[in-house]
Amino acid sequence: MKKTTLKKVGVLLLLTGILILPAAGLFAAGVQEFRAGAGQQAGSGLNEQQVLQLIKTNQKGVDFAQAAAETCGPCHSATPKYPVPGAKLSYEFSGHNLGFEKEGARNSWYANGGGCQQCHTNEGFNEYIRTGKVTSEYIEYPSQQGCFTCHDPHARGDFSLLSAKPVKLSSGDVFDKGLGNLCANCHTARGKLQDLKATPADKLGARGLGHHGPEADVFLGKNAYQFGKNSYGSSAHTSVVGDACVTCHMALPEARYGMMPWIGGHSFSLGGEVHGSEVLNLSACTSCHTDMKQEGEYFNIKKEDWDGDGKVEVVQAEVKGLLDRFKNDAGTGVFQTMALPIYNKDGSWNATKDTTVRSADVVGAFNNYLMLLEDRSLGIHNTKYTVQVLMDSIKAVDSKYDDSKRPK
C-alpha cells in the first residue's frame, strides 16, 4: 500500500511538473509535435489524456530536471528572463485586481451573470476570447482577472497576449490598435448611442450605454450621440499611439526612487502617491511631448478656455470644468436646473415618477456626459473629440450656452 501510494505521488508530481512547463526547450518540442499530430492550435492547452500520452511518447531520453530548468527557469528562478514577480506585485495594485467600487471589492463575484461575466471574471473572458461567446449563465467559482486572463505562458512558452485581433465595438466601429485590441474587448460602451430615442423621464436609466469603461470608443472618436450636422474630429493620440492603451498605461517609470509598484507596468495606472505626494508617470508622454511636466495633479498641456471660467487651464482641468457644467456640488449644472431635472441639487439621481418624455437630444446628451465621465481620462484619450461632444451636449440642454470656442 505504501509503495503504491508513493508511486501515485510520483506520478502526480510528474504530472504537475509537466503541466506547468511552458512550451520551450526539450519539453516544448514534444508539446508542439504532439499538438501538430492532434491538429491542436498553440495556446489551447492539453487535457489530462493528452498529457498522459505525452509522458509515454517522451519518457525515453528526456532529462526532466534539465527540461524543467530550461523551461520553468525563464519565469521561476532567481534570474528570470521574464520579470514575473515584479509584474505580479504591480498587478496587485491594479483596478483589474482590486475592483473600483471599493478597494478589494473583487468584482468577479458580484458581476457574475447577465453577460457581465464576459469581462468581470477570468473564466468568462478566457471563454469569450477563445470561442467568441460565453455559454454559461454564471461562473460557478469566478476568479478575478489575473495573469492567465491575458496570457497563456504554460501553453505558449511566452507572455504573448491571448489575442490582439481587431475588435468590432457595439457601435459597429472596428478598434484596431495593436496590443491595445485586447483591452478593447471590455473597455467599450454597451450600445450604439446614436440609436438612442426619446424616453419617458421615469424610464431613463442612471447608468447609460457608456457603462464603466468606454475608453475604446472615446479613443477612436466614435459612438457619441451626435447633434445635427456638427462635425467631429480626433486628437493626435488616435493615430500616433501605436498600441493605444498599452503604450501609455503600461509604460514603466524611469526615475529611480521616483515611483511605486502602483504606477505604470501591470498596475495600468499613470499616477499615484509617492512619499505623500501625487506623482504622474510621464515616461510615455515625453517621447512626443518633450516639454511635458506635472502641474498639480494633471499634465501641463494647455489649449483654450473651454469651460468658460475666464482662464486657460490645463486640458484636464478644462474638461473637468465642462463635466461640472452638467452636474456639480453647487447644484447649478444643466442637468440639475432643467425643467425636469435629471439630478437633484445635491447631485443625487432624480428617481422621478414623472412620465414626461425627454427628447432624444436630451437622452443623447445625458449618455454623452456619462460616457465621457466614465472614460476617466479627462480628455487625455482624445481631447478634441471629448471637448466637441461635451460642448454640443451642453448646448442641447441649454440653448443659451456659448459654444463659440468649440474646437474645429
Stockholm file with secondary structure:
# STOCKHOLM 1.0

chainA/1-408         MKKTTLKKVGVLLLLTGILILPAAGLFAAGVQEFRAGAGQQAGSGLNEQQVLQLIKTNQKGVDFAQAAAETCGPCHSATPKYPVPGAKLSYEFSGHNLGFEKEGARNSWYANGGGCQQCHTNEGFNEYIRTGKVTSEYIEYPSQQGCFTCHDPHARGDFSLLSAKPVKLSSGDVFDKGLGNLCANCHTARGKLQDLKATPADKLGARGLGHHGPEADVFLGKNAYQFGKNSYGSSAHTSVVGDACVTCHMALPEARYGMMPWIGGHSFSLGGEVHGSEVLNLSACTSCHTDMKQEGEYFNIKKEDWDGDGKVEVVQAEVKGLLDRFKNDAGTGVFQTMALPIYNKDGSWNATKDTTVRSADVVGAFNNYLMLLEDRSLGIHNTKYTVQVLMDSIKAVDSKYDDSKRPK
#=GR chainA/1-408 SS CHHHHHHHHHHHHHHHHHHTCCSCHHHHHHHHHHHHHHTCCTTSCCCHHHHHHHHHHHCSSCCHHHHHHHHHTTTSSSSCSSCHHHHHHHHTTSHHHHCSSSTTCCTTTTTCSTTTHHHHSHHHHHHHHHHSSCCSSSCSSCCCCCHHHHBCHHHHSSCCBSCCCCEECTTSCEECCGGGHHHHTTSSCSSCGGGCCCEEGGGCCSSCTTTTCCHHHHHHTCCSCCCTTCCCCCCTHHHHCTTTHHHHHTCCCCSTTTCCTTSSGGGCCSEEEETTEEEECCTTGGGTCTTCCEETTEECCBCCCTTCSSSCCBHHHHHHHHHHTTSCTTSCSHHHHSSSCSBCTTSCBCCCCCCCEECHHHHHHHHHHHHHHHTCSTTSSCHHHHHHHHHHHHHHHCTTCCCTTCCC
#=GC SS_cons         CHHHHHHHHHHHHHHHHHHTCCSCHHHHHHHHHHHHHHTCCTTSCCCHHHHHHHHHHHCSSCCHHHHHHHHHTTTSSSSCSSCHHHHHHHHTTSHHHHCSSSTTCCTTTTTCSTTTHHHHSHHHHHHHHHHSSCCSSSCSSCCCCCHHHHBCHHHHSSCCBSCCCCEECTTSCEECCGGGHHHHTTSSCSSCGGGCCCEEGGGCCSSCTTTTCCHHHHHHTCCSCCCTTCCCCCCTHHHHCTTTHHHHHTCCCCSTTTCCTTSSGGGCCSEEEETTEEEECCTTGGGTCTTCCEETTEECCBCCCTTCSSSCCBHHHHHHHHHHTTSCTTSCSHHHHSSSCSBCTTSCBCCCCCCCEECHHHHHHHHHHHHHHHTCSTTSSCHHHHHHHHHHHHHHHCTTCCCTTCCC
//
